[in-house]
């Protein structure tokens, strides 16, 4: 009798457990069916690997819905359209952003909404005509999309490193290091000469600086001299020239107005020249007669020797 009683108890317990599970499933399905949803279509212009039907939809990290369908855009197969449903009480606005985020370490992805300001209108999402929200590429999506190019670049880098670390290059590097060591030892051996040369350079630099200071002082003094002495002279010359200019202008006008008179005067001077020559000869003869008269008045008056004519 006891085995039969145990079997009855186990059977009753199993029946109760199955009944409770069925009731819980019915309650959960009923609560889900009674829940009101808003539907939106998310547009991706890049691959959506890791996203599948049933994956959660988040709003700032909080689960608010799930993914219903994934399909290719009819006008461009490179774009993906993802139909999601979100609790109708969650306000998805026109400036709300959508992107893919990593759900777990297995590579599963979720759709996440972020942003949205209160002054932006709320999108009314329904199943028959869900509004389209263009998704923004996330940093993780860019990393996945660019992973192939990054791997290729890394492979090229490794190949270049292998070429760089080839045996002949290592020998060249070793030779360069040896030459560097020898040059360093030579510099250390001639350290005193180098220090003396550096001291001479410092002295030359100091002298050059002093010479530059002297040249600058001389230039300043020359500039001050020009400003103090030469500038007033130039100003006076400018003033004199400006004063002389009207006089020269009047002389030019006077010359132009009396050009004929001046020409006649020059011709008259040419005619006076012979007369002046005769007057000069007469004066010479008169001077000779006067001297003789002073020396011998009586003889001169009585008619002494005739006066000699002096050639001109």
Long-range contacts (C-beta under 8 A, 24 or more apart in sequence): 35-87, 36-87, 36-88, 36-89, 37-65, 37-85, 37-86, 37-87, 37-88, 37-127, 38-85, 38-86, 38-87, 38-88, 38-90, 38-92, 38-123, 38-124, 38-125, 38-126, 39-68, 39-83, 39-84, 39-85, 39-86, 39-125, 39-126, 39-127, 39-130, 40-83, 40-84, 40-85, 40-86, 40-92, 40-123, 40-125, 40-130, 40-131, 40-132, 40-133, 41-81, 41-82, 41-83, 41-84, 41-130, 41-131, 41-132, 41-133, 42-81, 42-82, 42-83, 42-84, 42-98, 42-111, 42-132, 42-133, 42-134, 42-135, 43-73, 43-79, 43-80, 43-81, 43-132, 43-133, 43-134, 43-135, 44-79, 44-80, 44-81, 44-82, 44-100, 44-135, 45-78, 45-79, 45-134, 45-135, 45-137, 46-137, 46-141, 46-145, 47-80, 47-141, 47-144, 47-145, 48-80, 48-82, 48-100, 48-109, 49-107, 49-109, 49-144, 50-100, 50-102, 50-103, 50-107, 50-108, 50-109, 51-82, 51-100, 51-108, 51-109, 51-110, 51-111, 52-108, 55-103, 55-108, 55-109, 55-110, 55-111, 56-103, 56-110, 56-111, 57-84, 57-85, 57-86, 57-110, 57-111, 57-112, 57-113, 58-101, 58-110, 58-111, 58-112, 58-113, 59-86, 59-90, 59-92, 59-112, 59-113, 59-114, 60-112, 60-113, 60-114, 61-112, 64-90, 64-113, 65-90, 67-111, 81-132, 82-111, 83-130, 84-111, 86-113, 86-125, 91-116, 91-122, 92-116, 92-122, 92-123, 92-125, 92-133, 93-117, 93-120, 93-121, 93-122, 93-123, 94-120, 94-121, 94-123, 95-120, 96-120, 96-123, 96-133, 97-135, 97-136, 98-133, 98-134, 98-135, 98-136, 99-135, 99-136, 99-137, 99-138, 99-141, 100-135, 100-138, 100-140, 100-141, 101-138, 101-140, 102-140, 111-135, 277-312, 280-312, 281-310, 281-312, 284-310, 285-309, 285-310
